[in-house]
Amino acid sequence: MSLSSSSSSPLSPAQESTPLLTSDEGLMTVRWALVQRRGGLRRRRRWALWRQVQGYLFLLPALLIFALFVWYPVVLGFVMSFQSVDLINPATWVGWANYRHVFADPLFAIAWRNTLAFTGYALLFGYLVPLVLALAINEMRHGKSYFRLAFYLPVMLPPIVTVFLWRWMYDPDSGLLNALLSLVHLPGRLWLEDPQTALPALVVVATWSAAGSTMLVYLAALQGVPASLYEAAEIDGAGFWRRLWHVTLPCIRPIMLLMLVLQIIATMQVFIEPFTITDGGPQHATLSILLLIYTYAFQNADFGEASALSVLLFLVLAAFGLIYLRLTSRMLQGD
């Protein structure tokens, strides 16, 4: 009787408060865990943000140099194309007058015709010759290093050395080319003085001096073609030409397309050869767009017209770049 009465006796105040304290402590523990979790997320986010800021701080010097020496001149040239600028008097806004003067200049059409002709000749020789050289060297069993060095050597020559070398070779009196023609009893030519041969002669100089670097790019691309594809083609009985057409060229097609666009952009900006070898002659037969821009800026002291012509050239080259991006996107979608 006493046991039952003692077991059913009411709880003491201390015993009644113990479960409440325990519940409060559990709730506080959960809240503290949530606070710590939120604090950890904030710290991780701040750390991730700081790491990104550090990366951009490392890039900041390069970005500043790029903006100062690339984007600022581009924007300034675009603004100057609408101004009359001679670097002596204050620049004045003239609107589209510079563009009208450029289009009205008879040398404008001549320069574009020569530039496009130079680009066409360069694509015929300067684009195919490095590819053929790379394919030939890639098929060699011995002497690859020697031929790579031999064809790349002209790239390492300073441009002024290349100019003097080829001016001597084209010399009508004591040049190497006319001497070789005389050995086979053929008449010599005025290579740089004849409007019919002056531009192709400059294309030969440009191709000779730049083909080595393009050849190395093609060689690197050829090294990336899987050997298993060649082995499978040989098992199927494919010869050299079938392997070239069905294996090699499809594998290096993206590089070929890239080099084609780069070749067009580079040859449309030809300046060194016409400026140093022929000075745009004879009879403006080798006058290029960049040489005409140089004439506007540093001979006529009209930087506004020079900037206008530069903007036109930039738009043409940008169009080729957009065409390349469109073609590459289609190729990736097709793959």
Residue pairs with C-beta under 8 A, 6 or more apart in sequence:
74 314
77 307
77 310
77 311
78 307
78 311
80 91
80 303
80 304
80 307
81 98
81 99
81 304
81 307
81 308
81 310
81 311
82 93
82 94
82 95
82 96
82 98
82 304
83 91
83 92
83 93
83 94
83 98
83 304
84 91
84 92
84 93
84 94
84 97
84 98
84 302
84 304
85 91
85 302
85 303
85 304
85 307
86 301
86 302
86 303
87 301
87 303
88 301
94 304
98 304
98 305
98 307
98 308
99 308
99 312
101 305
101 308
102 108
102 305
102 308
102 309
102 312
107 284
107 287
107 292
107 295
108 292
108 309
110 284
110 287
111 284
111 287
111 288
111 289
111 291
111 292
112 289
114 199
114 284
114 285
114 286
114 287
114 288
115 268
115 270
115 288
115 289
116 268
117 199
118 199
118 202
118 203
118 267
118 268
118 270
118 288
119 264
119 267
119 268
121 199
121 200
121 203
122 203
122 206
122 207
122 263
122 267
123 260
123 263
123 264
123 267
125 203
125 204
125 207
126 203
126 206
126 207
126 210
126 211
126 214
126 263
126 267
127 214
127 259
127 260
127 263
129 207
129 211
130 211
130 212
130 214
130 215
130 217
130 218
131 215
131 218
131 256
133 151
133 211
133 215
134 215
134 216
134 218
134 219
134 222
135 218
135 222
135 244
135 248
137 144
137 147
137 148
137 151
137 215
137 219
138 144
138 219
138 222
138 223
139 240
140 147
148 215
148 216
148 219
151 211
151 212
151 215
152 212
152 213
152 215
152 216
153 212
154 162
154 208
154 209
154 211
154 212
155 209
155 210
155 212
155 213
157 165
157 209
159 209
159 272
159 276
160 276
162 205
162 208
162 209
163 205
163 272
163 273
163 276
163 277
166 204
166 205
166 208
166 277
167 192
167 277
168 174
168 175
168 176
169 175
169 176
169 177
170 177
170 191
170 192
170 201
171 178
172 178
172 188
172 189
172 190
172 191
172 193
175 188
175 191
177 188
177 189
177 191
178 188
178 189
181 187
181 188
181 189
182 188
189 197
190 197
191 197
191 198
191 201
192 198
192 201
192 277
192 278
192 282
193 282
194 282
195 282
195 283
195 285
196 285
198 278
198 281
198 282
198 285
198 286
199 285
199 286
202 270
202 273
202 274
202 277
202 278
202 286
205 273
205 277
206 267
206 270
206 273
210 266
214 259
214 263
217 255
217 259
218 252
218 255
218 259
221 251
221 252
221 255
222 248
222 252
224 251
225 247
225 248
225 251
225 252
226 251
229 247
229 251
230 243
230 247
233 242
233 243
233 246
233 247
234 243
238 246
238 247
249 256
253 331
254 328
254 331
257 324
257 327
257 328
257 331
258 324
261 320
261 321
261 323
261 324
264 320
265 317
265 320
265 321
268 289
268 313
268 316
268 317
269 289
269 290
269 313
269 317
270 288
270 290
271 288
271 290
271 291
271 294
273 286
274 280
274 286
274 287
274 288
274 291
275 291
275 294
277 286
278 285
278 286
280 286
280 287
280 288
280 291
280 295
289 309
289 313
290 313
292 309
293 306
293 309
293 310
293 313
294 306
296 302
296 303
296 305
296 306
296 309
297 303
297 306
